[in-house]
Amino acid sequence: MKKIYKNFKIAGIEYYEALFVINEIKIGDKLILKPQPDNIHDENAVEIFYKDYKLGYIPRNANYSISVLLNAGWDIFDAYIQKINRDELDIQVAVFVREKND
């Protein structure tokens, strides 16, 4: 059984493309994490995408270890939508460390 490594609400969601997919996405949908080391506001920034839609970022207080490992080339995380509040435009994400045999 997989255990959650981190979970959080997506930061900055109101500034990106979540509004375009909020009625399409569902709990359990897979997300893509992309480090953004050249981000001028946070060198540990990690973007979150659903398909080609940027939803926002991992919050600053939760991004360090994921950012370090992604920037080092360790693509070991699986991220999924855990909760959705369409009225508040909130999406909670669960991040798992991929099993060695996955």
C-alpha positions, 0 to 999 in steps of 0.5 A, a space after each residue: 500500500 502506498 503512503 502519501 509523502 506530502 499533500 497540500 493545496 495548489 498554490 497560485 491556482 487563481 493565476 493559472 489555467 485551473 479554471 479551464 479544467 476545473 469541471 473536467 478533472 476528478 479525484 485520482 487524476 494524475 498530475 505532472 510536477 516540473 521543477 522551475 529552478 529559474 523562478 525569480 521568486 523561489 528557486 525551489 519552485 515546482 509547477 503542477 500541470 494537468 495534461 498541458 494546463 498549468 494549475 499552479 505550484 507546490 506551496 513554498 513550505 512543501 516544495 524543498 525536498 521534491 524540488 531538490 530531487 527533481 532538479 537532481 534528475 530523480 523522477 520518483 514522484 507520482 502526484 494525484 488530485 486528492 480533493 477538489 472544491 470547485 466552488 472555492 477553486 481549491 485542489 488538494 494534491 497527494 504526492 507519493 514516492 514511486 515504488 522501486 518496482 514501478 
